[in-house]
Amino acid sequence: MTPYLSFTRQQWAELRNSVPMTLSEEDLRELQGVNESLTMEEAVEIYLPLARLLNLYVAARQSRNTVLNNFLGNQESAPPFIIGIAGSVAVGKSTTARLLQALLSRWDNHQKVELVTTDGFLYPKRVLDERGIMHRKGFPESYDIKRLVQFVSDVKAAKPNLEVPVYSHITYDITDEVKVVDRPDVLIIEGLNVLQSGMDYPHDPHRVFVSDFLDFSLYVDANSEVIEQWYIERFLKFRSGAFTKPGSYFSHYTQLSKQQAVDKAKEIWHSINGINLRNNILPTRERAQLILKKGLNHKVEEVLLRK
């Protein structure tokens, strides 16, 4: 017995129900991650049915809010519908988040769709150094959870003009920039930890967590050995791309030979990211309402939807 309904790729694609594709090939190229090739086929067969499902969920929530406001006789702003997207480093959750943002913003009843990543709620590099946990960046203790929970709580309370810290993958640190989130119809929050709960933070217990505020949750999944290979491939692309930019925290990796870079990526995976996946991220998978299971080529092969 399983709490999920399982769909093959073909079965899931049939649930699109004639929803039109509103993105071009050029749009998809701009949305895809460093190490992915996001095809029109993938967008149409996997993400259009998902966008349709989410639209139905949002519409149902909006109808409920209308009923409640009519009952209470008030005109308060309806709280945003919050979608959480979790998964490992290098699994493609950021691409999933960007694509869903683009697709959902095309629907008339929720055109204002914001995307926030939990990277902005990592402690600054200075704090991580002071606490001796720079090597555990991405682990539960590296996040300012209280600030993250407060932000999501304020979003749910429909507070205006909320400021979100902006993280730079170039400097590997929080920047002086802020992103302003002003009462969106839909908020997508993406990160390693969005499905974690207080039980995952024994060092700093909380009564509430991000997962308590989610209206819908996704987990982007693949075998850990496959994700490791994707991480190595992404590392090599960063080595000749992002790592070469001025101010890059990882500029020293550009001096490595290809084999040295592969070895370094494997070392980082096995000492940090693989451990974090196994101990902190993967255990949250079954908390998701929908799981996208990917194969070797980044294509989704199976969709699991909670009953």
N, C-alpha and C positions, 0 to 999 in steps of 0.2 A: 504494500500500500504506500502511496506517496501523496503528499498534499498538492502536487502539481499535475496539471495537464501537459502532456508532451506533444509538440508539433514538429513534424519534419519541415524542412525548408519549403517544400511545395505546399504542404498543408497550411503553413502560416501565410504564405504569399497569397493564397486564395481568399484570405480574410481582408484583403485590401478593399474589396467591395467598390471598385471603380474610383477610388480616391485619386484625383489627378496629381501627377508629379509637377511641382511648381519650381523645381530647381534645375539649373542647366548643368552640363558637364563641367563648365568653368566654375560654377558654384561649388561643386563637389571637390574639385581640385583644391580650392581655397580652404575647404573644411577639413580635409583629411590630415592625418598626423604625419610626422616625419617619416615613419617607417611603414606606412600603409598605402594601399592603392584602392581608394573608395570608388567602386564602380557604380554606374547607373543601375545595373542589375541588383546590386546589393541594396541600394537606396529604395528601389521600387519593391523588391520582394520581402525585405525585412523591415525597413524603417517606415514605409508608408502604412502598412498594417498597424505597426506600433503607434504611429502618430494618430491613426484613426481611433485606436483603443483609448489613448490618452485624451483625445478630444471628447470622447464619450464620458470618460471619468470627470473631466473638467466641467462639461455641460451639466452633469448630474449634480456636482458640488455647487455650481452656480444656481441651479434650480432650488436646491435645498436652502442656500443662503437667501434667496428671494422669499421663500416661504417663511423663513425665520424672521426676516426683516418686516414682512407684512404682519406677522403675528405680534412682533414687538412694537410695531409702528414707528420704526426709526429709518434713517437714511444713511447709516454708516457705511463706509467703504467695505466691500467684501474682502476677506483675507485672501491672499494669493494661494493658488494651488501649488504645493511644493513637491517637486520630483527629486528623489535622491538617486545618484548613479555611483556605484562603487565597483571596485575591482583592483587588480594588481597594477603596479607600475608596468608600463609598456604593453598592456593588454588592449588598449584602444578606447578606454572609457571617455577620454577627452574628445575624441572624434565623434563618438556616439552622442555626447552632450551637445556639441556644436551642431551636429546634424539635426537633432531633435529640436533644438532652439530655432533653427532655420525653418523647419517644417511646421512646427506648432505656431509660429508667428504668422503663418499664412491663413490661419483660420479666423473668421470674422469675430468670433466670440471671445478670443484671447490673443489679440495681436501684440500685446506687450509682454514679451518673454525675456526674462533676464537669466544670465548664466553666471554663477559664482563658483569658484573652486576653493576647496578648503586649504590650498597652499597658502593663501593669504592669511591664514590663522596659525601658521607655524610661528613659533617664537623666533625673534630675530637671531641672526648668527651670533651676535654678542652674548645673548642669554644662553644659547645652546653651548657655547664655549665655556661660559662661566659654570654651567652645570655639568660639564664634561660629557655631554650627550650628542655632540655633533655627529658622531658615527651612528647615531640612532635616529637620524632625521627621517620622519615619516612614521616612526613608532608612536604609540599613543602619548607617551610623555613629552613628545616634541611639539605638541599643539597647545595653544591657549584655548582650552575647551570652554572655559567659562565665557570668554569673549565670543566664541563661535556660537554657543548655545544662546547667548543674549541676542546676537544678531538674528538668528533664525526665529527666536521668540518675538522680536520686534517686527520682523517681516510678517509673521502670522497675526500680529496685532494691527497690521495695516498702517504702521507708522511711516511717515514720509521721509524721503531724502536720507536714507541710512548709508553710512560710509563703511566701505569694506577695504581692508588693507590689500595692496597689490604686491604680489611676489614676483621676483625676477629669476628666471632659470639661467640667466646669463651671469648675474652676480651671486646667485645662490643665496639670496637674502630678501628680506622685506624691504620695499622701496618707500620713498616719501610720497608716492602717489596713492590716491584712494579712488575707488570705484563707487559711484553713487547709485543706489538702488531705491527707486521711488515708486512704491506700491504697484508692482507689476501684476498682470493677470496670472502669470505662471512664473515661478522661480525654479530653475534647475540648479541643484547644488551637487557638485561632482568632486569626489575625492576618495582616498583610500579608506577613510574612516567613517563615512556617513551612515553605515549600517551598524556601527558599534553602539553599545549601550553602556550604562554605568558599570556593569560587571566586567567590562574590558579595561576599566581604569581603576584597579584596586589601589594604586599609588595616590589617587586623588579622586575619591568617589563623588559622584554627582547624583542628584535625584532625578535629573532629566538629561536627555542628550538629543542630538540632532534627529535621530531616528524617531523620537517621540512626536516630531512635528511633520513628518513626511506623510503626504497623501498617496504617494505611489513610489515604489522603489524598484530599481533595476540593479542587477549584478552582471557585469561583463566577465565571462568565464572562458578559460582554456586550460589545457593541461600545463602543469608548472614547467615541464621540460620545454614545451613549445614557447611559453612566455619567456623563459630564459634565453632561448635563441633569438626571439624578437628583441629582447633587451640588448643583447650583444650587437645585433644588426643596427639598432638605433644608436648605440654608443659609437659605432664606427661612423655613422652619418654625422653625428654631433661632432666627432673628432675633426672632420673636414668642413664643418659648417659652423654651428653655434659656438663651439669651443674656440674658434679663431677670431671671434668678435672682440673688440676692445673692452677691457674690463672683465672678461670672462674668468670666473673663479676656477674653471677647469682648463685654462690655456696650456698648462704644463703637459696635458695629455696629447696635445698636438705634436709633441716631439717624439712620441712613441711610434715604433714601427707597427705595421698592421697586426703582426702576431703578438707583440707586446700589448697592443690595445685590446685584442681579444682576451688575452690572459688577465688583464686588469679588469675588464668587464665581467669576466667569470668570477674573479675574486670578489668584486663588489656585490655581485648577485648572491653568491653563496654566503658571504659574511653579513649582508644587510638585507637586501630586497627579498631574497628567497626566504629568509627567516621571518621577516615581517609578514610575508604572504602566508606562510604556513601557520604562524602563531596568532596573528591578529586580523588578517583580512579574510582568508578563506573560511574561517569559522563563522563569519557573518553571512555567508552566501545564502543559506537556507532561510534567512530573515527577509530576503527580497521577495517581492510579489511577482517579479519576472526575471528570468535568467536567460541571457543570450550566450549560447555555447559555441565558441569558435573552433575552427579547424586550423590546419597548418598554414593556409593561405590568407588568414584573417577573415575568411567568409564564415558567417554564422551558419552552422549546420543543424542546430536544434534550438527550439524556443520552449522554455518551461514557464507556464503561467499558473500561478497559485489558484486553486479551485475557489 
